[in-house]
Each structure stands twice: as C-alpha cells, then as structure tokens.
Amino acid sequence: MKPRLNLFKVGAAPMKAMLDLSDYVQNCGLEKSLMELVKIRASQINGCAFCLHMHTRDARANGETEERIYLLDAWRESPLYSDRERAALAWTEALTSVAQSRAPDADYGRLAAHFTEEEQVKLTLAIATINAWNQINVGFRSIHPVRSSRAAA
C-alpha cells in the first residue's frame, strides 16, 4: 500500500483547518475516554487503519483497557460500557452510517437522555470530525506508523 499524496504538503491550509477543528473537538469538555471510544468506533465502521492505530494508542495512553478496546465492536453485547457511553456509541453508529440509518429517533432519544443539548452538539461535531478524518485518510491511503520488524514482507 502506498499513500496517494502528502496531505500536509499539498494541502497545508485546509489540513491546518482540520487540525484546528480537531483541537477544538479534543478540548470541548467531553470526557477524553468517551471521545476516544467514539473515534475508534467510527474508524472501525469506516475501516480506517490510520485512525484506528492512532486512537487505540491514544485511548490506552489515557488509561483505557485493552478489554474495552477489543470489545468495542460488540458494545451492545458487553456490560463494560456505561449508559452514557452506549448513547454516544449508538449516535456515532447512526451518524457514521447516516445514509442508511437516517439518525433514528430512538438513538436521538437515548442521546438526549444522557447529554445536554450543548454536549449533543459537541458530540455530533466530534463524530463528524472523525468521519472526515476517516474519509481523508482512507481516500488518500494514509499509512499508519509501522515498526519495520512488524511490516509484512
């Protein structure tokens, strides 16, 4: 696999704008652990290896357990996630697949039960941002860091 182009070289200004948006989202006041779960879940759905590598690493650095990271794809069947996390994950899935889901009222109702209106906006912006990063990185074939000892032959 080979990157299609160097995003930051050819698109310095728009990529800075994306980084600024990401910085706002990262520091918007929502729990860091929740934000990483949302980023990982959206990246799983979108198949973004670059973002999965980054956000699983960041989640671990912030104290997230391996077990919760491994089971995230099956969060509905696991008791490891709080009701607030479940609401955020359901909303993440609904918006990440919005063309199919149409953001169901049931998912919004769960969101509204656990997040203030301001938090709903912040979470929705966070979901939109990780989806944009997934599209950028998948589209341009961004390669996550690989230790040479682990690279495929």
C-alpha positions in Angstrom: 0.0 0.0 0.0 1.3 3.4 -0.9 0.0 6.9 0.0 -1.6 8.7 -2.9 -0.2 12.1 -1.9 1.3 14.0 1.0 -1.8 15.8 2.5 0.1 18.3 4.6 2.5 19.2 1.7 -0.1 19.8 -1.0 -3.0 21.0 1.2 -1.3 22.8 4.1 -4.0 25.4 4.7 -7.0 23.1 4.6 -5.2 20.5 6.7 -4.4 23.1 9.3 -8.1 24.0 9.4 -8.8 20.3 10.0 -6.2 20.2 12.7 -7.7 23.3 14.3 -11.2 21.7 14.3 -9.8 18.5 15.8 -8.1 20.5 18.5 -11.4 22.2 19.4 -13.2 18.9 19.5 -10.5 17.3 21.6 -10.8 20.1 24.2 -14.5 20.7 24.0 -15.2 19.5 27.5 -16.5 16.0 26.8 -14.7 13.1 28.6 -11.5 12.1 26.8 -12.2 8.4 27.3 -15.6 8.9 25.6 -14.1 10.8 22.8 -11.6 8.1 22.1 -14.3 5.4 22.1 -16.3 7.4 19.6 -13.2 7.9 17.4 -12.4 4.2 17.5 -15.9 3.1 16.8 -16.4 5.4 13.8 -12.9 4.3 12.5 -13.9 0.6 12.8 -17.0 1.2 10.7 -15.1 3.2 8.1 -12.2 0.8 8.0 -9.6 3.5 8.7 -6.4 1.8 9.8 -4.6 5.1 10.2 -7.2 6.4 12.7 -7.6 3.0 14.4 -3.9 2.9 15.1 -3.8 6.5 16.4 -6.9 6.4 18.6 -6.4 2.9 20.1 -2.9 4.1 21.1 -4.4 7.4 22.5 -7.1 5.5 24.4 -4.5 3.3 26.0 -2.4 6.3 26.9 -5.4 7.8 28.6 -6.0 4.6 30.7 -8.5 2.8 28.5 -8.3 -1.0 29.0 -7.5 -3.5 26.3 -10.7 -5.4 27.0 -12.9 -2.4 26.3 -11.0 -1.6 23.1 -11.2 -5.2 21.9 -15.0 -5.4 22.7 -15.9 -2.0 21.3 -17.2 -3.5 18.0 -19.7 -5.6 20.2 -20.6 -2.9 22.8 -24.2 -3.8 22.7 -23.5 -7.3 24.0 -21.0 -6.2 26.7 -21.7 -4.8 30.2 -18.4 -2.9 30.1 -19.9 0.4 28.8 -21.9 2.9 30.7 -25.3 4.1 29.6 -23.8 7.4 28.6 -21.1 5.6 26.5 -23.8 3.5 24.9 -25.8 6.5 24.0 -22.7 8.1 22.4 -21.8 4.9 20.6 -25.3 4.4 19.2 -25.3 8.1 18.0 -21.8 7.5 16.5 -23.1 4.5 14.5 -26.2 6.3 13.4 -24.3 9.3 12.1 -21.4 7.3 10.6 -24.0 5.4 8.6 -26.5 8.2 8.2 -27.3 7.4 4.6 -28.7 4.1 5.8 -29.8 4.9 9.4 -31.3 8.4 8.9 -30.4 9.1 12.5 -33.3 7.3 14.2 -35.5 8.9 16.8 -34.7 6.1 19.3 -30.9 6.8 19.0 -31.5 10.5 19.5 -33.8 9.9 22.4 -31.0 7.9 24.1 -28.6 10.7 23.3 -30.9 13.3 24.8 -31.3 11.3 28.0 -27.6 11.3 28.7 -26.2 14.5 27.1 -27.2 18.2 27.5 -28.1 20.0 24.3 -24.7 21.6 24.2 -23.0 18.3 24.7 -25.1 16.8 21.9 -23.8 19.5 19.5 -20.2 18.9 20.7 -20.5 15.1 20.3 -22.1 15.4 16.9 -19.2 17.7 15.8 -16.7 15.1 17.2 -18.4 12.3 15.2 -18.5 14.5 12.0 -14.8 15.3 12.5 -13.6 11.7 12.9 -15.7 10.7 9.9 -14.0 13.5 7.9 -10.5 12.2 9.0 -11.5 8.7 8.1 -12.6 9.8 4.6 -9.4 11.8 4.2 -7.1 9.0 5.4 -8.8 6.2 3.6 -9.2 8.3 0.4 -5.6 9.3 0.2 -4.3 5.9 1.6 -2.5 7.3 4.6 -0.3 4.8 6.2 -0.1 4.4 10.0 3.3 4.1 11.6 4.7 0.6 11.4 7.8 -0.8 13.2 9.9 -2.3 10.5 10.1 -5.6 12.5 6.3 -6.0 12.1 5.9 -4.9 8.5 4.6 -7.6 6.1 7.3 -9.0 3.7 
